[in-house]
């Protein structure tokens, strides 16, 4: 896959974990970002080397 600049939309009070995978299925890069604001955040993300796929998982932030 060409290195495009995908964008992640992080809803309010949510954590996102995203992972880039190589063509062989190996993890290239893994990162977590949290949005503790009341507004959604749109972030461009970049992987400096070629990747096959990108997976992102949303996790609600716990309220204490």
PDB file of N, CA, C and O in Angstrom, chain B, residues numbered from 101:
ATOM      1  N   UNK B 101       0.849  -1.171   0.000  1.00  0.00           N
ATOM      2  CA  UNK B 101       0.000   0.000   0.000  1.00  0.00           C
ATOM      3  C   UNK B 101       0.892   1.230   0.000  1.00  0.00           C
ATOM      4  O   UNK B 101       1.904   1.270   0.699  1.00  0.00           O
ATOM      5  N   UNK B 102       0.527   2.204  -0.762  1.00  0.00           N
ATOM      6  CA  UNK B 102       1.273   3.457  -0.746  1.00  0.00           C
ATOM      7  C   UNK B 102       1.083   4.137   0.593  1.00  0.00           C
ATOM      8  O   UNK B 102       0.058   3.974   1.255  1.00  0.00           O
ATOM      9  N   UNK B 103       2.084   4.899   0.976  1.00  0.00           N
ATOM     10  CA  UNK B 103       1.987   5.616   2.240  1.00  0.00           C
ATOM     11  C   UNK B 103       1.130   6.852   2.072  1.00  0.00           C
ATOM     12  O   UNK B 103       1.619   7.917   1.698  1.00  0.00           O
ATOM     13  N   UNK B 104      -0.143   6.701   2.348  1.00  0.00           N
ATOM     14  CA  UNK B 104      -1.066   7.826   2.345  1.00  0.00           C
ATOM     15  C   UNK B 104      -1.084   8.375   3.763  1.00  0.00           C
ATOM     16  O   UNK B 104      -0.572   7.732   4.680  1.00  0.00           O
ATOM     17  N   UNK B 105      -1.651   9.527   3.951  1.00  0.00           N
ATOM     18  CA  UNK B 105      -1.770  10.078   5.295  1.00  0.00           C
ATOM     19  C   UNK B 105      -3.195   9.876   5.784  1.00  0.00           C
ATOM     20  O   UNK B 105      -4.049  10.742   5.595  1.00  0.00           O
ATOM     21  N   UNK B 106      -3.456   8.718   6.419  1.00  0.00           N
ATOM     22  CA  UNK B 106      -4.803   8.511   6.946  1.00  0.00           C
ATOM     23  C   UNK B 106      -5.070   9.485   8.086  1.00  0.00           C
ATOM     24  O   UNK B 106      -4.145  10.024   8.694  1.00  0.00           O
ATOM     25  N   UNK B 107      -6.331   9.697   8.358  1.00  0.00           N
ATOM     26  CA  UNK B 107      -6.721  10.588   9.448  1.00  0.00           C
ATOM     27  C   UNK B 107      -7.549   9.799  10.447  1.00  0.00           C
ATOM     28  O   UNK B 107      -8.427   9.021  10.074  1.00  0.00           O
ATOM     29  N   UNK B 108      -7.257  10.009  11.710  1.00  0.00           N
ATOM     30  CA  UNK B 108      -8.038   9.401  12.777  1.00  0.00           C
ATOM     31  C   UNK B 108      -8.958  10.456  13.368  1.00  0.00           C
ATOM     32  O   UNK B 108      -8.541  11.583  13.633  1.00  0.00           O
ATOM     33  N   UNK B 109     -10.200  10.080  13.571  1.00  0.00           N
ATOM     34  CA  UNK B 109     -11.141  10.950  14.266  1.00  0.00           C
ATOM     35  C   UNK B 109     -11.313  10.356  15.659  1.00  0.00           C
ATOM     36  O   UNK B 109     -11.780   9.228  15.818  1.00  0.00           O
ATOM     37  N   UNK B 110     -10.928  11.136  16.657  1.00  0.00           N
ATOM     38  CA  UNK B 110     -11.034  10.672  18.036  1.00  0.00           C
ATOM     39  C   UNK B 110     -12.211  11.397  18.686  1.00  0.00           C
ATOM     40  O   UNK B 110     -12.143  12.601  18.933  1.00  0.00           O
ATOM     41  N   UNK B 111     -13.294  10.660  18.965  1.00  0.00           N
ATOM     42  CA  UNK B 111     -14.461  11.277  19.597  1.00  0.00           C
ATOM     43  C   UNK B 111     -14.136  11.749  21.020  1.00  0.00           C
ATOM     44  O   UNK B 111     -13.119  11.352  21.588  1.00  0.00           O
ATOM     45  N   UNK B 112     -14.990  12.587  21.589  1.00  0.00           N
ATOM     46  CA  UNK B 112     -14.772  13.041  22.968  1.00  0.00           C
ATOM     47  C   UNK B 112     -14.701  11.862  23.945  1.00  0.00           C
ATOM     48  O   UNK B 112     -15.380  10.850  23.770  1.00  0.00           O
ATOM     49  N   UNK B 113     -13.872  12.014  24.968  1.00  0.00           N
ATOM     50  CA  UNK B 113     -13.733  11.016  26.039  1.00  0.00           C
ATOM     51  C   UNK B 113     -13.454   9.613  25.503  1.00  0.00           C
ATOM     52  O   UNK B 113     -14.059   8.637  25.946  1.00  0.00           O
ATOM     53  N   UNK B 114     -12.540   9.525  24.554  1.00  0.00           N
ATOM     54  CA  UNK B 114     -12.201   8.249  23.935  1.00  0.00           C
ATOM     55  C   UNK B 114     -10.693   8.131  23.769  1.00  0.00           C
ATOM     56  O   UNK B 114      -9.982   9.118  23.582  1.00  0.00           O
ATOM     57  N   UNK B 115     -10.233   6.890  23.844  1.00  0.00           N
ATOM     58  CA  UNK B 115      -8.835   6.578  23.571  1.00  0.00           C
ATOM     59  C   UNK B 115      -8.801   5.746  22.291  1.00  0.00           C
ATOM     60  O   UNK B 115      -9.657   4.885  22.088  1.00  0.00           O
ATOM     61  N   UNK B 116      -7.823   5.998  21.432  1.00  0.00           N
ATOM     62  CA  UNK B 116      -7.652   5.240  20.187  1.00  0.00           C
ATOM     63  C   UNK B 116      -6.292   4.549  20.234  1.00  0.00           C
ATOM     64  O   UNK B 116      -5.281   5.175  20.554  1.00  0.00           O
ATOM     65  N   UNK B 117      -6.276   3.265  19.916  1.00  0.00           N
ATOM     66  CA  UNK B 117      -5.023   2.541  19.744  1.00  0.00           C
ATOM     67  C   UNK B 117      -4.936   2.187  18.265  1.00  0.00           C
ATOM     68  O   UNK B 117      -5.835   1.541  17.727  1.00  0.00           O
ATOM     69  N   UNK B 118      -3.856   2.607  17.605  1.00  0.00           N
ATOM     70  CA  UNK B 118      -3.721   2.261  16.193  1.00  0.00           C
ATOM     71  C   UNK B 118      -2.395   1.562  15.945  1.00  0.00           C
ATOM     72  O   UNK B 118      -1.395   1.824  16.613  1.00  0.00           O
ATOM     73  N   UNK B 119      -2.416   0.659  14.960  1.00  0.00           N
ATOM     74  CA  UNK B 119      -1.260  -0.175  14.658  1.00  0.00           C
ATOM     75  C   UNK B 119      -1.074  -0.249  13.152  1.00  0.00           C
ATOM     76  O   UNK B 119      -2.031  -0.486  12.415  1.00  0.00           O
ATOM     77  N   UNK B 120       0.164  -0.046  12.690  1.00  0.00           N
ATOM     78  CA  UNK B 120       0.529  -0.251  11.293  1.00  0.00           C
ATOM     79  C   UNK B 120       1.160  -1.637  11.167  1.00  0.00           C
ATOM     80  O   UNK B 120       1.969  -2.036  12.004  1.00  0.00           O
ATOM     81  N   UNK B 121       0.782  -2.371  10.107  1.00  0.00           N
ATOM     82  CA  UNK B 121       1.321  -3.706   9.868  1.00  0.00           C
ATOM     83  C   UNK B 121       2.066  -3.751   8.538  1.00  0.00           C
ATOM     84  O   UNK B 121       1.673  -3.098   7.572  1.00  0.00           O
ATOM     85  N   UNK B 122       3.153  -4.534   8.500  1.00  0.00           N
ATOM     86  CA  UNK B 122       3.926  -4.730   7.269  1.00  0.00           C
ATOM     87  C   UNK B 122       3.190  -5.715   6.366  1.00  0.00           C
ATOM     88  O   UNK B 122       2.230  -6.351   6.802  1.00  0.00           O
ATOM     89  N   UNK B 123       3.631  -5.851   5.100  1.00  0.00           N
ATOM     90  CA  UNK B 123       3.006  -6.838   4.212  1.00  0.00           C
ATOM     91  C   UNK B 123       3.080  -8.268   4.756  1.00  0.00           C
ATOM     92  O   UNK B 123       2.230  -9.095   4.425  1.00  0.00           O
ATOM     93  N   UNK B 124       4.091  -8.571   5.593  1.00  0.00           N
ATOM     94  CA  UNK B 124       4.215  -9.918   6.167  1.00  0.00           C
ATOM     95  C   UNK B 124       3.369 -10.092   7.429  1.00  0.00           C
ATOM     96  O   UNK B 124       3.328 -11.184   7.995  1.00  0.00           O
ATOM     97  N   UNK B 125       2.695  -9.031   7.877  1.00  0.00           N
ATOM     98  CA  UNK B 125       1.849  -9.111   9.059  1.00  0.00           C
ATOM     99  C   UNK B 125       2.529  -8.691  10.350  1.00  0.00           C
ATOM    100  O   UNK B 125       1.918  -8.735  11.418  1.00  0.00           O
ATOM    101  N   UNK B 126       3.779  -8.288  10.261  1.00  0.00           N
ATOM    102  CA  UNK B 126       4.534  -7.859  11.439  1.00  0.00           C
ATOM    103  C   UNK B 126       4.128  -6.437  11.834  1.00  0.00           C
ATOM    104  O   UNK B 126       3.873  -5.595  10.972  1.00  0.00           O
ATOM    105  N   UNK B 127       4.070  -6.177  13.146  1.00  0.00           N
ATOM    106  CA  UNK B 127       3.737  -4.836  13.638  1.00  0.00           C
ATOM    107  C   UNK B 127       4.906  -3.901  13.354  1.00  0.00           C
ATOM    108  O   UNK B 127       6.038  -4.172  13.752  1.00  0.00           O
ATOM    109  N   UNK B 128       4.623  -2.796  12.661  1.00  0.00           N
ATOM    110  CA  UNK B 128       5.640  -1.791  12.357  1.00  0.00           C
ATOM    111  C   UNK B 128       5.640  -0.718  13.435  1.00  0.00           C
ATOM    112  O   UNK B 128       6.695  -0.319  13.928  1.00  0.00           O
ATOM    113  N   UNK B 129       4.452  -0.255  13.797  1.00  0.00           N
ATOM    114  CA  UNK B 129       4.335   0.859  14.734  1.00  0.00           C
ATOM    115  C   UNK B 129       3.005   0.762  15.456  1.00  0.00           C
ATOM    116  O   UNK B 129       1.980   0.451  14.850  1.00  0.00           O
ATOM    117  N   UNK B 130       3.025   1.031  16.754  1.00  0.00           N
ATOM    118  CA  UNK B 130       1.805   0.980  17.559  1.00  0.00           C
ATOM    119  C   UNK B 130       1.782   2.208  18.458  1.00  0.00           C
ATOM    120  O   UNK B 130       2.801   2.575  19.041  1.00  0.00           O
ATOM    121  N   UNK B 131       0.611   2.848  18.569  1.00  0.00           N
ATOM    122  CA  UNK B 131       0.501   4.092  19.348  1.00  0.00           C
ATOM    123  C   UNK B 131      -0.898   4.202  19.940  1.00  0.00           C
ATOM    124  O   UNK B 131      -1.865   3.697  19.369  1.00  0.00           O
ATOM    125  N   UNK B 132      -0.998   4.857  21.074  1.00  0.00           N
ATOM    126  CA  UNK B 132      -2.289   5.157  21.700  1.00  0.00           C
ATOM    127  C   UNK B 132      -2.410   6.662  21.878  1.00  0.00           C
ATOM    128  O   UNK B 132      -1.446   7.333  22.248  1.00  0.00           O
ATOM    129  N   UNK B 133      -3.597   7.185  21.611  1.00  0.00           N
ATOM    130  CA  UNK B 133      -3.883   8.606  21.800  1.00  0.00           C
ATOM    131  C   UNK B 133      -5.224   8.733  22.509  1.00  0.00           C
ATOM    132  O   UNK B 133      -6.145   7.959  22.248  1.00  0.00           O
ATOM    133  N   UNK B 134      -5.333   9.707  23.402  1.00  0.00           N
ATOM    134  CA  UNK B 134      -6.584   9.920  24.129  1.00  0.00           C
ATOM    135  C   UNK B 134      -7.092  11.334  23.892  1.00  0.00           C
ATOM    136  O   UNK B 134      -6.318  12.281  23.757  1.00  0.00           O
ATOM    137  N   UNK B 135      -8.415  11.449  23.847  1.00  0.00           N
ATOM    138  CA  UNK B 135      -9.071  12.748  23.730  1.00  0.00           C
ATOM    139  C   UNK B 135      -9.933  12.938  24.977  1.00  0.00           C
ATOM    140  O   UNK B 135     -10.971  12.294  25.128  1.00  0.00           O
ATOM    141  N   UNK B 136      -9.498  13.816  25.858  1.00  0.00           N
ATOM    142  CA  UNK B 136     -10.236  14.072  27.094  1.00  0.00           C
ATOM    143  C   UNK B 136     -11.076  15.344  27.004  1.00  0.00           C
ATOM    144  O   UNK B 136     -11.570  15.831  28.021  1.00  0.00           O
ATOM    145  N   UNK B 137     -11.239  15.879  25.808  1.00  0.00           N
ATOM    146  CA  UNK B 137     -12.005  17.112  25.616  1.00  0.00           C
ATOM    147  C   UNK B 137     -13.465  16.797  25.295  1.00  0.00           C
ATOM    148  O   UNK B 137     -13.857  15.632  25.223  1.00  0.00           O
ATOM    149  N   UNK B 138     -14.255  17.834  25.105  1.00  0.00           N
ATOM    150  CA  UNK B 138     -15.665  17.666  24.747  1.00  0.00           C
ATOM    151  C   UNK B 138     -15.891  17.717  23.239  1.00  0.00           C
ATOM    152  O   UNK B 138     -17.019  17.544  22.778  1.00  0.00           O
ATOM    153  N   UNK B 139     -14.840  17.948  22.471  1.00  0.00           N
ATOM    154  CA  UNK B 139     -14.930  18.032  21.004  1.00  0.00           C
ATOM    155  C   UNK B 139     -14.142  16.894  20.363  1.00  0.00           C
ATOM    156  O   UNK B 139     -13.151  16.427  20.925  1.00  0.00           O
ATOM    157  N   UNK B 140     -14.581  16.448  19.188  1.00  0.00           N
ATOM    158  CA  UNK B 140     -13.815  15.453  18.436  1.00  0.00           C
ATOM    159  C   UNK B 140     -12.528  16.079  17.917  1.00  0.00           C
ATOM    160  O   UNK B 140     -12.468  17.279  17.648  1.00  0.00           O
ATOM    161  N   UNK B 141     -11.511  15.254  17.784  1.00  0.00           N
ATOM    162  CA  UNK B 141     -10.225  15.697  17.257  1.00  0.00           C
ATOM    163  C   UNK B 141      -9.936  14.888  15.996  1.00  0.00           C
ATOM    164  O   UNK B 141     -10.105  13.668  15.989  1.00  0.00           O
ATOM    165  N   UNK B 142      -9.499  15.561  14.927  1.00  0.00           N
ATOM    166  CA  UNK B 142      -9.100  14.884  13.697  1.00  0.00           C
ATOM    167  C   UNK B 142      -7.590  15.027  13.577  1.00  0.00           C
ATOM    168  O   UNK B 142      -7.062  16.139  13.537  1.00  0.00           O
ATOM    169  N   UNK B 143      -6.896  13.884  13.520  1.00  0.00           N
ATOM    170  CA  UNK B 143      -5.435  13.896  13.468  1.00  0.00           C
ATOM    171  C   UNK B 143      -4.927  13.152  12.242  1.00  0.00           C
ATOM    172  O   UNK B 143      -5.338  12.017  12.002  1.00  0.00           O
ATOM    173  N   UNK B 144      -4.042  13.765  11.460  1.00  0.00           N
ATOM    174  CA  UNK B 144      -3.373  13.009  10.403  1.00  0.00           C
ATOM    175  C   UNK B 144      -2.303  12.136  11.054  1.00  0.00           C
ATOM    176  O   UNK B 144      -1.612  12.579  11.971  1.00  0.00           O
ATOM    177  N   UNK B 145      -2.165  10.915  10.589  1.00  0.00           N
ATOM    178  CA  UNK B 145      -1.113  10.039  11.101  1.00  0.00           C
ATOM    179  C   UNK B 145      -0.238   9.621   9.936  1.00  0.00           C
ATOM    180  O   UNK B 145      -0.697   9.555   8.796  1.00  0.00           O
ATOM    181  N   UNK B 146       1.015   9.342  10.222  1.00  0.00           N
ATOM    182  CA  UNK B 146       1.964   9.044   9.155  1.00  0.00           C
ATOM    183  C   UNK B 146       2.855   7.885   9.565  1.00  0.00           C
ATOM    184  O   UNK B 146       3.362   7.853  10.686  1.00  0.00           O
ATOM    185  N   UNK B 147       3.047   6.937   8.663  1.00  0.00           N
ATOM    186  CA  UNK B 147       4.005   5.851   8.850  1.00  0.00           C
ATOM    187  C   UNK B 147       5.116   6.083   7.830  1.00  0.00           C
ATOM    188  O   UNK B 147       4.840   6.115   6.631  1.00  0.00           O
ATOM    189  N   UNK B 148       6.380   6.249   8.278  1.00  0.00           N
ATOM    190  CA  UNK B 148       7.457   6.617   7.361  1.00  0.00           C
ATOM    191  C   UNK B 148       7.890   5.515   6.395  1.00  0.00           C
ATOM    192  O   UNK B 148       8.612   5.792   5.437  1.00  0.00           O
ATOM    193  N   UNK B 149       7.466   4.279   6.625  1.00  0.00           N
ATOM    194  CA  UNK B 149       7.820   3.193   5.710  1.00  0.00           C
ATOM    195  C   UNK B 149       6.546   2.558   5.164  1.00  0.00           C
ATOM    196  O   UNK B 149       5.453   2.808   5.672  1.00  0.00           O
ATOM    197  N   UNK B 150       6.692   1.741   4.134  1.00  0.00           N
ATOM    198  CA  UNK B 150       5.533   1.127   3.494  1.00  0.00           C
ATOM    199  C   UNK B 150       4.822   0.182   4.460  1.00  0.00           C
ATOM    200  O   UNK B 150       5.466  -0.574   5.188  1.00  0.00           O
ATOM    201  N   UNK B 151       3.504   0.229   4.460  1.00  0.00           N
ATOM    202  CA  UNK B 151       2.717  -0.646   5.320  1.00  0.00           C
ATOM    203  C   UNK B 151       1.595  -1.282   4.517  1.00  0.00           C
ATOM    204  O   UNK B 151       1.185  -0.765   3.478  1.00  0.00           O
ATOM    205  N   UNK B 152       1.106  -2.410   5.014  1.00  0.00           N
ATOM    206  CA  UNK B 152       0.041  -3.143   4.332  1.00  0.00           C
ATOM    207  C   UNK B 152      -1.337  -2.717   4.828  1.00  0.00           C
ATOM    208  O   UNK B 152      -2.259  -2.516   4.038  1.00  0.00           O
ATOM    209  N   UNK B 153      -1.464  -2.584   6.146  1.00  0.00           N
ATOM    210  CA  UNK B 153      -2.777  -2.199   6.680  1.00  0.00           C
ATOM    211  C   UNK B 153      -2.622  -1.419   7.983  1.00  0.00           C
ATOM    212  O   UNK B 153      -1.575  -1.441   8.630  1.00  0.00           O
ATOM    213  N   UNK B 154      -3.691  -0.736   8.339  1.00  0.00           N
ATOM    214  CA  UNK B 154      -3.772   0.053   9.564  1.00  0.00           C
ATOM    215  C   UNK B 154      -5.017  -0.390  10.312  1.00  0.00           C
ATOM    216  O   UNK B 154      -6.103  -0.439   9.735  1.00  0.00           O
ATOM    217  N   UNK B 155      -4.870  -0.711  11.586  1.00  0.00           N
ATOM    218  CA  UNK B 155      -6.014  -1.065  12.423  1.00  0.00           C
ATOM    219  C   UNK B 155      -6.122  -0.054  13.547  1.00  0.00           C
ATOM    220  O   UNK B 155      -5.110   0.359  14.113  1.00  0.00           O
ATOM    221  N   UNK B 156      -7.336   0.345  13.873  1.00  0.00           N
ATOM    222  CA  UNK B 156      -7.567   1.275  14.979  1.00  0.00           C
ATOM    223  C   UNK B 156      -8.706   0.742  15.842  1.00  0.00           C
ATOM    224  O   UNK B 156      -9.713   0.250  15.334  1.00  0.00           O
ATOM    225  N   UNK B 157      -8.524   0.849  17.155  1.00  0.00           N
ATOM    226  CA  UNK B 157      -9.514   0.376  18.116  1.00  0.00           C
ATOM    227  C   UNK B 157      -9.886   1.535  19.031  1.00  0.00           C
ATOM    228  O   UNK B 157      -9.009   2.219  19.560  1.00  0.00           O
ATOM    229  N   UNK B 158     -11.182   1.757  19.217  1.00  0.00           N
ATOM    230  CA  UNK B 158     -11.671   2.804  20.128  1.00  0.00           C
ATOM    231  C   UNK B 158     -11.942   2.202  21.498  1.00  0.00           C
ATOM    232  O   UNK B 158     -12.516   1.120  21.619  1.00  0.00           O
ATOM    233  N   UNK B 159     -11.514   2.930  22.529  1.00  0.00           N
ATOM    234  CA  UNK B 159     -11.728   2.502  23.905  1.00  0.00           C
ATOM    235  C   UNK B 159     -12.294   3.692  24.675  1.00  0.00           C
ATOM    236  O   UNK B 159     -11.658   4.746  24.719  1.00  0.00           O
ATOM    237  N   UNK B 160     -13.482   3.551  25.286  1.00  0.00           N
ATOM    238  CA  UNK B 160     -14.018   4.667  26.075  1.00  0.00           C
ATOM    239  C   UNK B 160     -13.110   4.938  27.280  1.00  0.00           C
ATOM    240  O   UNK B 160     -12.597   4.005  27.899  1.00  0.00           O
ATOM    241  N   UNK B 161     -12.920   6.199  27.603  1.00  0.00           N
ATOM    242  CA  UNK B 161     -12.157   6.538  28.796  1.00  0.00           C
ATOM    243  C   UNK B 161     -13.015   6.259  30.017  1.00  0.00           C
ATOM    244  O   UNK B 161     -14.211   6.553  30.030  1.00  0.00           O
ATOM    245  N   UNK B 162     -12.405   5.697  31.028  1.00  0.00           N
ATOM    246  CA  UNK B 162     -13.169   5.366  32.235  1.00  0.00           C
ATOM    247  C   UNK B 162     -13.461   6.622  33.040  1.00  0.00           C
ATOM    248  O   UNK B 162     -12.610   7.502  33.172  1.00  0.00           O
ATOM    249  N   UNK B 163     -14.640   6.695  33.561  1.00  0.00           N
ATOM    250  CA  UNK B 163     -15.063   7.823  34.399  1.00  0.00           C
ATOM    251  C   UNK B 163     -14.927   7.405  35.858  1.00  0.00           C
ATOM    252  O   UNK B 163     -15.474   6.388  36.283  1.00  0.00           O
ATOM    253  N   UNK B 164     -14.192   8.204  36.609  1.00  0.00           N
ATOM    254  CA  UNK B 164     -14.023   7.888  38.035  1.00  0.00           C
ATOM    255  C   UNK B 164     -14.518   9.015  38.884  1.00  0.00           C
ATOM    256  O   UNK B 164     -14.460   8.936  40.111  1.00  0.00           O
TER     257      UNK B 164
END
